[in-house]
């Protein structure tokens, strides 16, 4: 039946989608699609001048021979398309940029310092808004990089409306931005789940969450879209470099607390070392001693060294202890490690600016595997915790009445002698008369029913003012915070009246022998002393009742 309903639901959903698609395809009507304004490449007719050469460029991008610190000057006359207002967008890769229109400075990209801080050289987009009637004027772009390999790089250039250029940028890098946001959201969710279940100490979720957040910030810096969110030159030029020493720290802590059966101090040392590296590279950039672009090579070497050492320790753990957590970590980490190696190779051999393609795939595989495994582990812990809680509750519950049992009573009694302000001041002790005759005459099921009805009446009377217990067989007890004898006798009278009323519907009488004792520090030196006095009072009452009690009574049993 359930499968038939599911098949029917899926069939209706598919039918609805087919109907919507058919209407859109065969009856489209007027096209109302929103499109971005067109943009155009600005690649030809550029002349260039460097420290040692000059010439013309037939296409972009190009890499010219220019020593570090020397400017590359690009010039061209603007065509008729610039008769109206137009904008030009270009990418400066770790370069300072200056833009002139007829030798008038209209854009300066970067600053060298801000107060005492030396700002990093940031790769950035230059968006130049040109006034109307700029056609025929000379546009000059000057690019300067202090780094070998980046000096002389000339990227693509486009012109059009400013909105069209920005939409083009979004369209080109939207996937990277969405993936970075997705990873950040995953990290926040995992960290939040850890906080919800922190008493269970799910460290794996915390470390995977922090690792995801660190990776997300690094990916944001690599998306080429960070300028949509901040104009800070420090963040644009330094975020990616500062995150590199921070990224492995959660992994080291994960291995220490989750993978290893015995914690290894070396992983803590790694974590502190890489945090110190983060502080060091930031300080070196801030003081101008060493730029991020130079110190990143040391950070990458440290990154590889730390991961190789970590993997070797995990392999040793797996071999010597047959550790399943170590096997899973190695399987997950292999994808991340291999893609990280590819990124580092590309950094040193190809494009040191464009990264994150390979590592994004490795990250998803790594985090997905560990997250699924961690969720399974958490669910198992939750089930075990629930089972323990149920076992704990059953240990303190009487199976017949569902109320607290003798173990719970003893524990509550102990608190009255271990706390400066005892939660209870009077102990009432009860015994059901004639339980054996009830069992012998009507059966044990009826005897159990009698015990249950007595406990229910205790709960309705004494339970409103304290806590009631079935402490075994036909014996019950109640602990009251009020030590007043008068108050106890009033409640006990209500209980007797309720039991007599209940007995009118039964073939036997429900009668309780009762006794109580107020907590007296001078006489009650232990729970046993207090219990003995209450029991003695109850026993005296029981003996009195025996002389006048009857199993069947005219006023309590059926006529």
FIGUKOL-763936 format. One record per residue (C-alpha): residue in one letter; x, y, z. Coordinates in nm, 4 decimals. Layout:
{node 'A',{X,Y,Z}} ...
***
This chain:
{node 'X',{0.0000,0.0000,0.0000}} {node 'X',{0.2760,0.2447,0.0970}} {node 'X',{0.4763,0.1602,-0.2167}} {node 'X',{0.1680,0.2140,-0.4343}} {node 'X',{0.1090,0.5591,-0.2809}} {node 'X',{0.4727,0.6531,-0.3320}} {node 'X',{0.4658,0.5422,-0.6979}} {node 'X',{0.1443,0.7371,-0.7538}} {node 'X',{0.2928,1.0512,-0.5954}} {node 'X',{0.6095,1.0323,-0.8064}} {node 'X',{0.4019,0.9751,-1.1192}} {node 'X',{0.1883,1.2825,-1.0522}} {node 'X',{0.4987,1.4937,-0.9879}} {node 'X',{0.6572,1.3812,-1.3155}} {node 'X',{0.3325,1.4505,-1.5006}} {node 'X',{0.3166,1.8024,-1.3548}} {node 'X',{0.6763,1.8737,-1.4586}} {node 'X',{0.6101,1.7459,-1.8120}} {node 'X',{0.3039,1.9691,-1.8389}} {node 'X',{0.4970,2.2765,-1.7218}} {node 'X',{0.7828,2.2006,-1.9613}} {node 'X',{0.5468,2.1496,-2.2555}} {node 'X',{0.3712,2.4804,-2.1917}} {node 'X',{0.7065,2.6630,-2.1712}} {node 'X',{0.8398,2.5052,-2.4932}} {node 'X',{0.5356,2.5021,-2.7228}} {node 'X',{0.3596,2.8193,-2.6022}} {node 'X',{0.6464,3.0547,-2.5097}} {node 'X',{0.4809,3.3867,-2.6022}} {node 'X',{0.6932,3.7014,-2.6045}} {node 'X',{1.0494,3.6612,-2.4779}} {node 'X',{1.0774,3.8330,-2.1403}} {node 'X',{1.4234,3.6997,-2.0541}} {node 'X',{1.6416,3.9469,-1.8674}} {node 'X',{1.9861,3.9732,-2.0260}} {node 'X',{2.2975,4.1596,-1.9283}} {node 'X',{2.4173,4.4507,-2.1429}} {node 'X',{2.6798,4.3324,-2.3914}} {node 'X',{3.0491,4.3729,-2.3165}} {node 'X',{3.3372,4.3693,-2.5601}} {node 'X',{3.7037,4.2721,-2.5393}} {node 'X',{3.9572,4.5518,-2.5614}} {node 'X',{4.2556,4.3514,-2.6804}} {node 'X',{4.3963,4.5013,-2.9993}} {node 'X',{4.5934,4.8123,-3.0881}} {node 'X',{4.7710,4.8359,-2.7560}} {node 'X',{5.1245,4.9633,-2.7601}} {node 'X',{5.3493,4.8789,-2.4706}} {node 'X',{5.6692,5.0111,-2.3201}} {node 'X',{5.8861,4.8345,-2.0614}} {node 'X',{6.2265,4.9113,-1.9159}} {node 'X',{6.3973,4.7356,-2.2039}} {node 'X',{6.1508,4.7002,-2.4917}} {node 'X',{5.8487,4.8439,-2.6688}} {node 'X',{5.6029,4.7244,-2.9294}} {node 'X',{5.2377,4.6444,-2.9965}} {node 'X',{5.0102,4.3706,-2.8639}} {node 'X',{4.7912,4.1780,-3.1047}} {node 'X',{4.5929,3.9978,-2.8332}} {node 'X',{4.5542,3.9595,-2.4594}} {node 'X',{4.6553,3.8140,-2.2197}} {node 'X',{5.0307,3.8476,-2.2593}} {node 'X',{5.3384,3.8203,-2.0384}} {node 'X',{5.6033,4.0773,-2.1225}} {node 'X',{5.9687,4.0793,-2.0222}} {node 'X',{5.9780,4.3321,-1.7396}} {node 'X',{6.2084,4.3203,-1.4339}} {node 'X',{6.0357,4.3334,-1.0924}} {node 'X',{5.9593,4.6861,-0.9794}} {node 'X',{5.9634,4.8351,-1.3295}} {node 'X',{5.6378,4.9533,-1.4862}} {node 'X',{5.4697,4.8136,-1.7943}} {node 'X',{5.3006,5.1025,-1.9762}} {node 'X',{5.0088,5.0233,-2.2090}} {node 'X',{4.8598,5.2876,-2.4389}} {node 'X',{4.5941,5.3081,-2.7053}} {node 'X',{4.3569,5.5578,-2.8615}} {node 'X',{3.9965,5.4976,-2.7671}} {node 'X',{3.7638,5.4161,-3.0612}} {node 'X',{3.4253,5.5687,-3.1539}} {node 'X',{3.2471,5.3274,-2.9184}} {node 'X',{3.3626,5.5559,-2.6344}} {node 'X',{3.1662,5.8549,-2.7633}} {node 'X',{2.9107,5.7759,-2.4922}} {node 'X',{2.9794,5.6824,-2.1290}} {node 'X',{3.1725,5.3578,-2.1065}} {node 'X',{3.3643,5.1613,-1.8456}} {node 'X',{3.6767,4.9492,-1.8751}} {node 'X',{3.7569,4.6498,-1.6508}} {node 'X',{4.0965,4.4813,-1.6194}} {node 'X',{4.2712,4.2470,-1.3736}} {node 'X',{4.5929,4.3517,-1.1995}} {node 'X',{4.7730,4.0380,-1.0787}} {node 'X',{4.9791,4.1336,-0.7710}} {node 'X',{5.0374,4.4675,-0.9433}} {node 'X',{5.0024,4.8323,-0.8632}} {node 'X',{4.7860,4.9984,-1.1278}} {node 'X',{4.7562,5.3572,-1.2492}} {node 'X',{4.5152,5.4641,-1.5230}} {node 'X',{4.5464,5.7917,-1.7158}} {node 'X',{4.3219,5.9579,-1.9724}} {node 'X',{4.5214,6.2066,-2.1806}} {node 'X',{4.7885,6.2007,-1.9072}} {node 'X',{4.5327,6.2807,-1.6345}} {node 'X',{4.5287,6.0244,-1.3486}} {node 'X',{4.1776,5.8816,-1.3159}} {node 'X',{4.2452,5.5645,-1.1121}} {node 'X',{4.5092,5.4535,-0.8634}} {node 'X',{4.4636,5.0940,-0.7505}} {node 'X',{4.6699,5.0357,-0.4368}} {node 'X',{4.8399,5.2058,-0.1443}} {node 'X',{5.1800,5.1013,-0.0121}} {node 'X',{5.1170,5.1782,0.3537}} {node 'X',{4.8328,5.2525,0.5939}} {node 'X',{4.9625,5.4134,0.9116}} {node 'X',{5.2448,5.1943,1.0463}} {node 'X',{5.1392,4.8914,0.8387}} {node 'X',{5.2919,4.7924,0.5077}} {node 'X',{4.9959,4.6821,0.2964}} {node 'X',{5.0207,4.3684,0.0827}} {node 'X',{5.0206,4.3988,-0.2939}} {node 'X',{4.6735,4.2719,-0.3860}} {node 'X',{4.5458,4.1212,-0.7061}} {node 'X',{4.2391,4.3253,-0.7893}} {node 'X',{3.9925,4.4314,-1.0538}} {node 'X',{4.0251,4.7799,-1.1938}} {node 'X',{3.6904,4.9297,-1.3008}} {node 'X',{3.7420,5.2617,-1.4806}} {node 'X',{3.4424,5.4833,-1.5561}} {node 'X',{3.5189,5.6989,-1.8609}} {node 'X',{3.3261,6.0190,-1.9303}} {node 'X',{3.1320,6.0760,-2.2531}} {node 'X',{3.3279,6.1871,-2.5610}} {node 'X',{3.6348,5.9894,-2.4576}} {node 'X',{3.6723,5.8669,-2.8160}} {node 'X',{3.9973,5.9817,-2.9719}} {node 'X',{4.1606,6.0278,-2.6315}} {node 'X',{4.4639,5.8291,-2.5202}} {node 'X',{4.4118,5.5735,-2.2451}} {node 'X',{4.7251,5.4758,-2.0525}} {node 'X',{4.7462,5.1874,-1.8044}} {node 'X',{5.0596,5.1440,-1.5955}} {node 'X',{5.1146,4.8110,-1.4176}} {node 'X',{5.3982,4.7518,-1.1690}} {node 'X',{5.4717,4.4388,-0.9664}} {node 'X',{5.7588,4.3877,-0.7216}} {node 'X',{5.7597,4.0121,-0.7856}} {node 'X',{5.9365,3.8181,-1.0538}} {node 'X',{5.6894,3.6191,-1.2544}} {node 'X',{5.4131,3.8716,-1.1979}} {node 'X',{5.5881,4.1753,-1.3399}} {node 'X',{5.4948,4.2030,-1.7079}} {node 'X',{5.1654,4.0104,-1.6804}} {node 'X',{4.8900,4.1763,-1.8853}} {node 'X',{4.5441,4.0212,-1.8449}} {node 'X',{4.2312,4.0508,-2.0557}} {node 'X',{4.0476,4.3842,-2.0744}} {node 'X',{3.6813,4.4490,-2.1457}} {node 'X',{3.4636,4.7540,-2.2014}} {node 'X',{3.0910,4.8208,-2.1836}} {node 'X',{2.8489,4.9491,-1.9234}} {node 'X',{2.9606,4.9139,-1.5626}} {node 'X',{2.6585,4.6935,-1.4864}} {node 'X',{2.7356,4.4648,-1.7788}} {node 'X',{3.0993,4.4318,-1.6739}} {node 'X',{3.0040,4.3427,-1.3153}} {node 'X',{2.7469,4.0883,-1.4340}} {node 'X',{3.0123,3.9347,-1.6579}} {node 'X',{3.2392,3.8996,-1.3576}} {node 'X',{2.9628,3.7357,-1.1539}} {node 'X',{2.8777,3.4988,-1.4367}} {node 'X',{3.2411,3.3955,-1.4777}} {node 'X',{3.3037,3.3231,-1.1087}} {node 'X',{2.9601,3.2486,-0.9622}} {node 'X',{3.0306,2.8764,-0.9243}} {node 'X',{3.3410,2.9471,-0.7192}} {node 'X',{3.1490,3.1894,-0.4975}} {node 'X',{2.8597,2.9478,-0.4415}} {node 'X',{3.0955,2.6643,-0.3542}} {node 'X',{3.2772,2.8852,-0.1026}} {node 'X',{2.9463,2.9904,0.0551}} {node 'X',{2.8353,2.6261,0.0646}} {node 'X',{3.1522,2.5193,0.2428}} {node 'X',{3.1194,2.8073,0.4898}} {node 'X',{2.7567,2.7107,0.5617}} {node 'X',{2.8624,2.3489,0.6142}} {node 'X',{3.1303,2.4574,0.8596}} {node 'X',{2.8867,2.6763,1.0529}} {node 'X',{2.6292,2.3947,1.0699}} {node 'X',{2.8837,2.1383,1.1928}} {node 'X',{3.0133,2.3811,1.4550}} {node 'X',{2.6572,2.4579,1.5669}} {node 'X',{2.5766,2.0855,1.5943}} {node 'X',{2.8854,2.0416,1.8101}} {node 'X',{2.7627,2.3181,2.0409}} {node 'X',{2.4218,2.1494,2.0674}} {node 'X',{2.5778,1.8137,2.1607}} {node 'X',{2.8883,1.9420,2.3374}} {node 'X',{2.8199,1.7292,2.6450}} {node 'X',{2.8770,1.4237,2.4261}} {node 'X',{3.2113,1.5745,2.3188}} {node 'X',{3.1687,1.5276,1.9404}} {node 'X',{3.5099,1.6813,1.8709}} {node 'X',{3.5114,1.5464,1.5166}} {node 'X',{3.2232,1.7767,1.4211}} {node 'X',{3.3964,2.0782,1.5774}} {node 'X',{3.7257,2.0165,1.3982}} {node 'X',{3.5650,1.9383,1.0619}} {node 'X',{3.3501,2.2509,1.1021}} {node 'X',{3.6493,2.4742,1.1813}} {node 'X',{3.8454,2.3199,0.8938}} {node 'X',{3.5534,2.3914,0.6593}} {node 'X',{3.5327,2.7527,0.7748}} {node 'X',{3.9084,2.8015,0.7247}} {node 'X',{3.8922,2.6478,0.3766}} {node 'X',{3.5890,2.8632,0.2920}} {node 'X',{3.7713,3.1865,0.3781}} {node 'X',{4.0675,3.0754,0.1682}} {node 'X',{3.8347,2.9942,-0.1229}} {node 'X',{3.6643,3.3338,-0.0884}} {node 'X',{4.0048,3.4950,-0.1328}} {node 'X',{4.0646,3.2831,-0.4432}} {node 'X',{3.7283,3.3468,-0.6120}} {node 'X',{3.8339,3.6843,-0.7631}} {node 'X',{3.5045,3.8180,-0.6250}} {node 'X',{3.6108,3.9325,-0.2797}} {node 'X',{3.5864,4.2952,-0.3953}} {node 'X',{3.2076,4.2566,-0.4000}} {node 'X',{3.2196,4.2219,-0.0199}} {node 'X',{3.5157,4.4322,0.0906}} {node 'X',{3.7473,4.6976,-0.0437}} {node 'X',{4.0118,4.6318,0.2215}} {node 'X',{4.3500,4.6039,0.0536}} {node 'X',{4.4739,4.4033,0.3528}} {node 'X',{4.2036,4.1377,0.3102}} {node 'X',{4.2218,4.1360,-0.0694}} {node 'X',{4.5964,4.0917,-0.0648}} {node 'X',{4.6453,3.8907,0.2540}} {node 'X',{4.3459,3.6717,0.3385}} {node 'X',{4.4524,3.3726,0.1275}} {node 'X',{4.8099,3.3820,0.2603}} {node 'X',{4.7027,3.4181,0.6233}} {node 'X',{4.4616,3.1243,0.5997}} {node 'X',{4.7249,2.8773,0.4756}} {node 'X',{4.8886,2.8272,0.8202}} {node 'X',{4.5454,2.8126,0.9882}} {node 'X',{4.3881,2.5504,0.7607}} {node 'X',{4.5801,2.2442,0.8933}} {node 'X',{4.5331,2.3244,1.2649}} {node 'X',{4.1848,2.1620,1.2934}} {node 'X',{4.3204,1.8567,1.1106}} {node 'X',{4.6036,1.8164,1.3624}} {node 'X',{4.3537,1.8430,1.6495}} {node 'X',{4.1169,1.5973,1.4780}} {node 'X',{4.3951,1.3426,1.4479}} {node 'X',{4.4967,1.3997,1.8111}} {node 'X',{4.1497,1.3683,1.9645}} {node 'X',{3.9617,1.1413,1.7221}} {node 'X',{4.2064,0.9220,1.5315}} {node 'X',{4.4704,0.8348,1.7896}} {node 'X',{4.3665,0.5985,2.0675}} {node 'X',{4.6262,0.7669,2.2879}} {node 'X',{4.6829,1.1405,2.2478}} {node 'X',{5.0173,1.2362,2.0979}} {node 'X',{5.1692,1.5664,2.2145}} {node 'X',{5.3341,1.6126,1.8744}} {node 'X',{4.9952,1.7016,1.7199}} {node 'X',{4.9484,1.9763,1.9788}} {node 'X',{5.2976,2.1004,1.8969}} {node 'X',{5.2052,2.1083,1.5275}} {node 'X',{4.8915,2.3112,1.6027}} {node 'X',{5.0824,2.5705,1.8057}} {node 'X',{5.3644,2.5834,1.5489}} {node 'X',{5.1295,2.6621,1.2632}} {node 'X',{4.9471,2.9247,1.4665}} {node 'X',{5.2837,3.0806,1.5414}} {node 'X',{5.3560,3.0747,1.1668}} {node 'X',{5.0273,3.2595,1.1079}} {node 'X',{5.1314,3.5294,1.3563}} {node 'X',{5.4830,3.5441,1.2102}} {node 'X',{5.3853,3.5907,0.8435}} {node 'X',{5.1281,3.8520,0.9424}} {node 'X',{5.3844,4.0409,1.1499}} {node 'X',{5.6477,4.0237,0.8739}} {node 'X',{5.4014,4.1703,0.6237}} {node 'X',{5.2810,4.4352,0.8688}} {node 'X',{5.6356,4.5544,0.9408}} {node 'X',{5.7472,4.5309,0.5776}} {node 'X',{6.0226,4.2752,0.6500}} {node 'X',{5.8789,4.0100,0.4177}} {node 'X',{5.5736,4.0207,0.1909}} {node 'X',{5.3041,3.7539,0.1997}} {node 'X',{5.3943,3.6472,-0.1537}} {node 'X',{5.7477,3.5612,-0.0392}} {node 'X',{5.6646,3.4023,0.2984}} {node 'X',{5.3912,3.1863,0.1454}} {node 'X',{5.6572,2.9598,0.0030}} {node 'X',{5.7754,2.8808,0.3564}} {node 'X',{5.4127,2.8294,0.4656}} {node 'X',{5.3521,2.5844,0.1821}} {node 'X',{5.6662,2.3871,0.2621}} {node 'X',{5.5593,2.3721,0.6277}} {node 'X',{5.2121,2.2647,0.5183}} {node 'X',{5.3428,1.9736,0.3150}} {node 'X',{5.5893,1.8743,0.5875}} {node 'X',{5.3217,1.8811,0.8581}} {node 'X',{5.0786,1.6756,0.6539}} {node 'X',{5.3430,1.4202,0.5534}} {node 'X',{5.4460,1.3778,0.9156}} {node 'X',{5.0824,1.3498,1.0227}} {node 'X',{5.0110,1.0857,0.7598}} {node 'X',{5.3157,0.8857,0.8669}} {node 'X',{5.1976,0.8893,1.2298}} {node 'X',{4.8470,0.7841,1.1269}} {node 'X',{4.9887,0.5008,0.9152}} {node 'X',{5.1895,0.3844,1.2150}} {node 'X',{4.8773,0.4012,1.4315}} {node 'X',{4.6855,0.1945,1.1788}} {node 'X',{4.9552,-0.0728,1.1486}} {node 'X',{5.0399,-0.1092,1.5180}} {node 'X',{4.6889,-0.0802,1.6650}} {node 'X',{4.4685,-0.1827,1.3707}} {node 'X',{4.2872,0.1465,1.4279}} {node 'X',{3.9721,0.1766,1.2144}} {node 'X',{3.9568,0.5535,1.2654}} {node 'X',{4.3099,0.5764,1.1260}} {node 'X',{4.2122,0.3730,0.8184}} {node 'X',{3.9127,0.5950,0.7484}} {node 'X',{4.1161,0.9121,0.7967}} {node 'X',{4.3865,0.7945,0.5557}} {node 'X',{4.1269,0.7031,0.2954}} {node 'X',{3.9596,1.0439,0.3258}} {node 'X',{4.2801,1.2407,0.3546}} {node 'X',{4.4404,1.0821,0.0478}} {node 'X',{4.2074,1.2749,-0.1851}} {node 'X',{4.2737,1.6032,-0.0058}} {node 'X',{4.6476,1.5443,0.0104}} {node 'X',{4.6833,1.4580,-0.3594}} {node 'X',{4.4808,1.7603,-0.4728}} {node 'X',{4.6766,1.9860,-0.2365}} {node 'X',{5.0017,1.8591,-0.3901}} {node 'X',{4.8646,1.9409,-0.7366}} {node 'X',{4.7778,2.2937,-0.6217}} {node 'X',{5.1248,2.3466,-0.4773}} {node 'X',{5.2906,2.2139,-0.7942}} {node 'X',{5.0797,2.4535,-1.0008}} {node 'X',{5.1718,2.7402,-0.7680}} {node 'X',{5.5443,2.6888,-0.8246}} {node 'X',{5.5339,2.5869,-1.1931}} {node 'X',{5.2339,2.7547,-1.3564}} {node 'X',{5.0030,3.0226,-1.2203}} {node 'X',{5.0753,3.1314,-0.8618}} {node 'X',{4.7656,3.3517,-0.8587}} {node 'X',{4.4943,3.1144,-0.9797}} {node 'X',{4.4444,2.8308,-0.7315}} {node 'X',{4.1622,2.6326,-0.5709}} {node 'X',{4.0381,2.4206,-0.8646}} {node 'X',{4.1967,2.0919,-0.7582}} {node 'X',{4.1766,2.1487,-0.3840}} {node 'X',{3.8027,2.2160,-0.4016}} {node 'X',{3.7375,1.8630,-0.5278}} {node 'X',{3.9686,1.7075,-0.2705}} {node 'X',{3.8108,1.9079,0.0078}} {node 'X',{3.4589,1.7958,-0.0765}} {node 'X',{3.5638,1.4296,-0.0825}} {node 'X',{3.7549,1.4660,0.2461}} {node 'X',{3.4855,1.6508,0.4378}} {node 'X',{3.1985,1.4463,0.2964}} {node 'X',{3.3581,1.1196,0.4068}} {node 'X',{3.4475,1.2401,0.7560}} {node 'X',{3.1150,1.4182,0.8059}} {node 'X',{2.9083,1.1106,0.7164}} {node 'X',{3.1246,0.8973,0.9448}} {node 'X',{3.1025,1.1524,1.2269}} {node 'X',{2.7240,1.1763,1.2007}} {node 'X',{2.7014,0.7990,1.2263}} {node 'X',{2.9231,0.8059,1.5332}} {node 'X',{2.7118,1.0800,1.6913}} {node 'X',{2.3906,0.8868,1.6254}} {node 'X',{2.5436,0.5799,1.7878}} {node 'X',{2.6425,0.7884,2.0904}} {node 'X',{2.2912,0.9339,2.1086}} {node 'X',{2.1416,0.5847,2.1035}} {node 'X',{2.3826,0.4665,2.3713}} {node 'X',{2.3055,0.7725,2.5831}} {node 'X',{1.9331,0.7141,2.5476}} {node 'X',{1.9765,0.3507,2.6431}} {node 'X',{2.1774,0.4524,2.9493}} {node 'X',{1.9166,0.7101,3.0455}} {node 'X',{1.6398,0.4524,3.0102}} {node 'X',{1.8403,0.2024,3.2149}} {node 'X',{1.9030,0.4705,3.4769}} {node 'X',{1.5337,0.5570,3.4897}} {node 'X',{1.4362,0.1918,3.5184}} {node 'X',{1.6869,0.1448,3.7991}} {node 'X',{1.5078,0.4122,4.0029}} {node 'X',{1.1510,0.3211,3.9034}} {node 'X',{0.9169,0.0655,4.0537}} {node 'X',{0.7910,-0.1553,3.7658}} {node 'X',{0.4419,-0.1961,3.9167}} {node 'X',{0.3512,0.1609,4.0141}} {node 'X',{0.5881,0.3498,3.7855}} {node 'X',{0.6890,0.5622,4.0833}} {node 'X',{1.0277,0.5963,4.2542}} {node 'X',{1.1583,0.2743,4.4126}} {node 'X',{1.3704,0.1834,4.7144}} {node 'X',{1.6938,0.2835,4.5391}} {node 'X',{1.5549,0.6304,4.4678}} {node 'X',{1.4274,0.6521,4.8255}} {node 'X',{1.7674,0.5657,4.9733}} {node 'X',{1.9360,0.8212,4.7495}} {node 'X',{1.6896,1.0950,4.8504}} {node 'X',{1.7302,0.9983,5.2161}} {node 'X',{2.1085,1.0340,5.1853}} {node 'X',{2.0783,1.3884,5.0514}} {node 'X',{1.9125,1.4904,5.3770}} {node 'X',{2.2366,1.4061,5.5571}} {node 'X',{2.4867,1.5346,5.2987}} {node 'X',{2.3452,1.8823,5.2361}} {node 'X',{2.3512,2.1728,5.4782}} {node 'X',{1.9863,2.2477,5.4027}} {node 'X',{1.8042,1.9081,5.3834}} {node 'X',{1.5393,1.9045,5.1074}} {node 'X',{1.3078,1.6942,5.3278}} {node 'X',{1.2216,1.7375,5.6972}} {node 'X',{0.9599,1.4652,5.7670}} {node 'X',{0.9546,1.0963,5.6763}} {node 'X',{0.6191,0.9113,5.6592}} {node 'X',{0.6178,0.5315,5.6493}} {node 'X',{0.3196,0.3193,5.5340}} {node 'X',{0.2287,-0.0490,5.5261}} {node 'X',{-0.0713,-0.1978,5.3428}} {node 'X',{-0.2677,-0.4221,5.5759}} {node 'X',{-0.3972,-0.7615,5.4646}} {node 'X',{-0.2025,-0.7863,5.1367}} {node 'X',{-0.1430,-1.1603,5.1862}} {node 'X',{-0.5140,-1.2420,5.2359}} {node 'X',{-0.5963,-1.0362,4.9276}} {node 'X',{-0.3411,-1.2336,4.7231}} {node 'X',{-0.4592,-1.5673,4.8617}} {node 'X',{-0.8289,-1.4961,4.8122}} {node 'X',{-0.8420,-1.2913,4.4917}} {node 'X',{-0.5078,-1.3690,4.3306}} {node 'X',{-0.1840,-1.1809,4.2900}} {node 'X',{-0.3211,-0.9722,4.0057}} {node 'X',{-0.5798,-0.8260,4.2408}} {node 'X',{-0.3038,-0.7784,4.5004}} {node 'X',{-0.1020,-0.5815,4.2491}} {node 'X',{-0.4126,-0.3761,4.1719}} {node 'X',{-0.4497,-0.2974,4.5428}} {node 'X',{-0.0869,-0.1834,4.5662}} {node 'X',{-0.1301,0.0342,4.2591}} {node 'X',{-0.4465,0.1990,4.3944}} {node 'X',{-0.2778,0.2700,4.7277}} {node 'X',{0.0170,0.4361,4.5535}} {node 'X',{-0.2184,0.6421,4.3374}} {node 'X',{-0.3928,0.7749,4.6487}} {node 'X',{-0.0563,0.8491,4.8104}} {node 'X',{0.0386,1.0500,4.5045}} {node 'X',{-0.2926,1.2409,4.5109}} {node 'X',{-0.2514,1.3342,4.8781}} {node 'X',{0.1089,1.3292,5.0020}} {node 'X',{0.2521,1.3524,4.6506}} {node 'X',{0.1203,1.7087,4.6204}} {node 'X',{0.3509,1.8156,4.9050}} {node 'X',{0.6501,1.5827,4.8725}} {node 'X',{0.7755,1.2653,4.7033}} {node 'X',{0.6243,0.9190,4.7440}} {node 'X',{0.8030,0.5858,4.7012}} {node 'X',{0.7185,0.2191,4.6916}} {node 'X',{1.0084,0.0739,4.8844}} {node 'X',{0.9193,-0.2936,4.8543}} {node 'X',{0.6360,-0.5426,4.8979}} {node 'X',{0.3496,-0.3709,5.0783}} {node 'X',{0.5590,-0.0833,5.2149}} {node 'X',{0.5542,0.2790,5.1009}} {node 'X',{0.7211,0.5997,5.2144}} {node 'X',{0.6816,0.9709,5.1595}} {node 'X',{0.9400,1.2454,5.2167}} {node 'X',{0.7974,1.5871,5.2996}} {node 'X',{0.9774,1.9237,5.3090}} {node 'X',{0.7406,2.0403,5.5863}} {node 'X',{0.8199,1.8922,5.9298}} {node 'X',{0.4885,1.9983,6.0825}} {node 'X',{0.3135,1.7119,6.2709}} {node 'X',{-0.0201,1.8845,6.2330}} {node 'X',{0.0193,1.9164,5.8584}} {node 'X',{0.1139,1.5493,5.8329}} {node 'X',{-0.1955,1.4394,6.0290}} {node 'X',{-0.4229,1.6518,5.8072}} {node 'X',{-0.2851,1.4949,5.4883}} {node 'X',{-0.2972,1.1460,5.6452}} {node 'X',{-0.6648,1.1979,5.7322}} {node 'X',{-0.7317,1.2912,5.3681}} {node 'X',{-0.5541,0.9723,5.2626}} {node 'X',{-0.7626,0.7542,5.4992}} {node 'X',{-1.0843,0.9113,5.3699}} {node 'X',{-0.9807,0.8542,5.0078}} {node 'X',{-0.8944,0.4890,5.0743}} {node 'X',{-1.2271,0.4277,5.2510}} {node 'X',{-1.4108,0.5771,4.9531}} {node 'X',{-1.2100,0.3628,4.7132}} {node 'X',{-1.2774,0.0512,4.9250}} {node 'X',{-1.6536,0.0884,4.8725}} {node 'X',{-1.6073,-0.0448,4.5203}} {node 'X',{-1.3794,-0.3330,4.6255}} {node 'X',{-1.4434,-0.6683,4.7959}} {node 'X',{-1.1762,-0.5855,5.0520}} {node 'X',{-1.0607,-0.2878,5.2571}} {node 'X',{-0.7640,-0.0713,5.1635}} {node 'X',{-0.6128,0.0280,5.4954}} {node 'X',{-0.2681,0.1660,5.5643}} {node 'X',{-0.0722,0.1570,5.8854}} {node 'X',{0.1285,0.4774,5.9033}} {node 'X',{0.3913,0.6427,6.1133}} {node 'X',{0.6160,0.9430,6.0740}} {node 'X',{0.9174,1.1154,6.2228}} {node 'X',{1.0521,1.4668,6.1838}} {node 'X',{1.4246,1.4934,6.1131}} {node 'X',{1.6056,1.5520,6.4420}} {node 'X',{1.9810,1.6243,6.4131}} {node 'X',{2.0267,1.5296,6.7804}} {node 'X',{1.8856,1.1797,6.7364}} {node 'X',{1.9160,1.1088,6.3608}} {node 'X',{2.2851,1.0700,6.2902}} {node 'X',{2.2298,0.8594,5.9796}} {node 'X',{1.9471,0.7736,5.7389}} {node 'X',{1.9034,0.4468,5.9276}} {node 'X',{1.8301,0.6280,6.2526}} {node 'X',{1.5596,0.8418,6.0926}} {node 'X',{1.4070,0.5466,5.9074}} {node 'X',{1.4055,0.3359,6.2259}} {node 'X',{1.2052,0.5973,6.4175}} {node 'X',{0.9467,0.6304,6.1385}} {node 'X',{0.9240,0.2519,6.1030}} {node 'X',{0.8802,0.2115,6.4791}} {node 'X',{0.5917,0.4611,6.4758}} {node 'X',{0.4305,0.2797,6.1833}} {node 'X',{0.4695,-0.0576,6.3578}} {node 'X',{0.2952,0.0726,6.6700}} {node 'X',{0.0078,0.1960,6.4522}} {node 'X',{-0.0084,-0.1415,6.2757}} {node 'X',{-0.0364,-0.3293,6.6036}} {node 'X',{-0.3212,-0.1005,6.7128}} {node 'X',{-0.5056,-0.1523,6.3861}} {node 'X',{-0.4750,-0.5312,6.3989}} {node 'X',{-0.7068,-0.5484,6.6978}} {node 'X',{-0.9861,-0.3657,6.5174}} {node 'X',{-0.9221,-0.4435,6.1529}} {node 'X',{-1.1199,-0.6875,5.9413}} {node 'X',{-1.0622,-0.8295,5.5993}} {node 'X',{-1.4250,-0.7790,5.4952}} {node 'X',{-1.6148,-0.4831,5.6415}} {node 'X',{-1.9697,-0.3751,5.5958}} {node 'X',{-1.8700,-0.0164,5.5435}} {node 'X',{-1.5777,-0.0831,5.3083}} {node 'X',{-1.6765,-0.3926,5.1127}} {node 'X',{-1.9734,-0.4687,4.8950}} {node 'X',{-2.2938,-0.5670,5.0721}} 
***
